[in-house]
Structures are given as structure tokens and as C-alpha cells.
Amino acid sequence: MSKKQQPIRTGHRDVRPDATSHVKGVKEGNATGNYDKQDGHLPDGRSTSRRSTGINPAKHDPIDPDMPNLSPA
């Protein structure tokens, strides 16, 4: 006994396939000033472990304060 295969049912798509990928006015993640708003970025350009992980970031910092802070990413 073999059943006829039914086509996969999907919903309606949200966007047209030929729509542009960028919408004017939408800020990109690396736009100027966005690093100031994100956790883990220091004003002098360095970063902390908060940038790379949100789970116990203090445990990812160096044990000795004299050691350099090398974030996981």
C-alpha cells in the first residue's frame, strides 16, 4: 500500500523575493556610535569579556589585574 506524496504545505511569505536587502534608515550594527551603546566596549577601543559573553563575564576576565584582558572572541 503506497500513499501518494502530498506537497509540503507552507504559509505565505513575509516579503517578495525581489525585495531589497537594505531599507533606508535602518542602522547597521557597525554604524558609528553603536559601540558606545554596547556592553563590553571601552571608550579607548579596548573590549572586555562582557562583549563576548553574557554568562558570568567576570569569570572570563584575568585573575591578576596586571594581566592583559584578552576577551574570548
Short mmCIF file of the C-alpha atoms (twelve columns), coordinates in Angstrom:
data_MODEL
# 
_entry.id   MODEL 
# 
loop_
_atom_site.group_PDB 
_atom_site.id 
_atom_site.type_symbol 
_atom_site.label_atom_id 
_atom_site.label_alt_id 
_atom_site.label_comp_id 
_atom_site.label_asym_id 
_atom_site.label_seq_id 
_atom_site.Cartn_x 
_atom_site.Cartn_y 
_atom_site.Cartn_z 
_atom_site.pdbx_PDB_model_num 
ATOM 1  C CA . MET A 1  0.000  0.000  0.000  1 
ATOM 2  C CA . SER A 2  1.671  3.232  -1.096 1 
ATOM 3  C CA . LYS A 3  0.326  6.667  -0.393 1 
ATOM 4  C CA . LYS A 4  0.646  9.446  -2.901 1 
ATOM 5  C CA . GLN A 5  3.111  12.010 -1.568 1 
ATOM 6  C CA . GLN A 6  1.488  15.265 -0.621 1 
ATOM 7  C CA . PRO A 7  3.272  18.568 -1.335 1 
ATOM 8  C CA . ILE A 8  4.744  20.356 1.675  1 
ATOM 9  C CA . ARG A 9  2.315  22.963 2.952  1 
ATOM 10 C CA . THR A 10 3.863  26.311 3.823  1 
ATOM 11 C CA . GLY A 11 2.485  29.664 4.881  1 
ATOM 12 C CA . HIS A 12 2.526  32.895 2.965  1 
ATOM 13 C CA . ARG A 13 5.920  34.572 2.678  1 
ATOM 14 C CA . ASP A 14 6.510  37.855 4.504  1 
ATOM 15 C CA . VAL A 15 8.494  39.563 1.751  1 
ATOM 16 C CA . ARG A 16 8.720  39.482 -2.008 1 
ATOM 17 C CA . PRO A 17 11.726 37.512 -3.323 1 
ATOM 18 C CA . ASP A 18 12.916 40.563 -5.286 1 
ATOM 19 C CA . ALA A 19 12.788 42.958 -2.301 1 
ATOM 20 C CA . THR A 20 15.969 44.849 -1.446 1 
ATOM 21 C CA . SER A 21 18.071 43.601 1.454  1 
ATOM 22 C CA . HIS A 22 18.673 47.046 2.961  1 
ATOM 23 C CA . VAL A 23 15.986 49.520 3.896  1 
ATOM 24 C CA . LYS A 24 16.967 53.177 4.005  1 
ATOM 25 C CA . GLY A 25 17.068 54.491 7.560  1 
ATOM 26 C CA . VAL A 26 17.768 51.158 9.250  1 
ATOM 27 C CA . LYS A 27 21.055 51.430 11.158 1 
ATOM 28 C CA . GLU A 28 23.650 48.713 10.714 1 
ATOM 29 C CA . GLY A 29 25.267 47.106 13.743 1 
ATOM 30 C CA . ASN A 30 28.684 48.566 12.975 1 
ATOM 31 C CA . ALA A 31 27.497 52.133 12.367 1 
ATOM 32 C CA . THR A 32 29.422 54.951 14.047 1 
ATOM 33 C CA . GLY A 33 28.492 55.314 17.711 1 
ATOM 34 C CA . ASN A 34 26.929 51.886 18.181 1 
ATOM 35 C CA . TYR A 35 29.933 50.522 20.085 1 
ATOM 36 C CA . ASP A 36 29.359 53.198 22.745 1 
ATOM 37 C CA . LYS A 37 25.917 51.726 23.446 1 
ATOM 38 C CA . GLN A 38 27.035 48.091 23.681 1 
ATOM 39 C CA . ASP A 39 28.269 46.405 26.861 1 
ATOM 40 C CA . GLY A 40 31.909 45.421 26.922 1 
ATOM 41 C CA . HIS A 41 33.343 48.166 24.721 1 
ATOM 42 C CA . LEU A 42 35.619 50.682 26.435 1 
ATOM 43 C CA . PRO A 43 35.996 54.314 25.244 1 
ATOM 44 C CA . ASP A 44 39.658 53.758 24.296 1 
ATOM 45 C CA . GLY A 45 38.795 50.978 21.816 1 
ATOM 46 C CA . ARG A 46 39.590 48.020 24.058 1 
ATOM 47 C CA . SER A 47 36.986 45.423 24.992 1 
ATOM 48 C CA . THR A 48 36.131 43.307 27.993 1 
ATOM 49 C CA . SER A 49 34.692 39.819 28.282 1 
ATOM 50 C CA . ARG A 50 31.210 41.355 28.548 1 
ATOM 51 C CA . ARG A 51 31.443 41.935 24.767 1 
ATOM 52 C CA . SER A 52 31.859 38.238 24.028 1 
ATOM 53 C CA . THR A 53 29.765 36.530 26.673 1 
ATOM 54 C CA . GLY A 54 26.803 37.421 28.831 1 
ATOM 55 C CA . ILE A 55 27.163 34.451 31.155 1 
ATOM 56 C CA . ASN A 56 29.350 35.266 34.180 1 
ATOM 57 C CA . PRO A 57 31.557 37.722 32.274 1 
ATOM 58 C CA . ALA A 58 33.587 38.484 35.405 1 
ATOM 59 C CA . LYS A 59 34.844 34.888 35.414 1 
ATOM 60 C CA . HIS A 60 36.287 35.414 31.929 1 
ATOM 61 C CA . ASP A 61 38.367 38.435 32.979 1 
ATOM 62 C CA . PRO A 62 42.007 37.884 34.024 1 
ATOM 63 C CA . ILE A 63 42.642 36.781 37.609 1 
ATOM 64 C CA . ASP A 64 45.520 39.196 38.135 1 
ATOM 65 C CA . PRO A 65 44.702 42.875 37.379 1 
ATOM 66 C CA . ASP A 66 48.209 43.309 35.867 1 
ATOM 67 C CA . MET A 67 47.488 40.712 33.183 1 
ATOM 68 C CA . PRO A 68 46.089 41.855 29.790 1 
ATOM 69 C CA . ASN A 69 42.387 41.416 29.220 1 
ATOM 70 C CA . LEU A 70 42.000 39.066 26.229 1 
ATOM 71 C CA . SER A 71 38.328 38.642 25.510 1 
ATOM 72 C CA . PRO A 72 37.222 35.205 24.185 1 
ATOM 73 C CA . ALA A 73 36.359 36.468 20.694 1 
# 
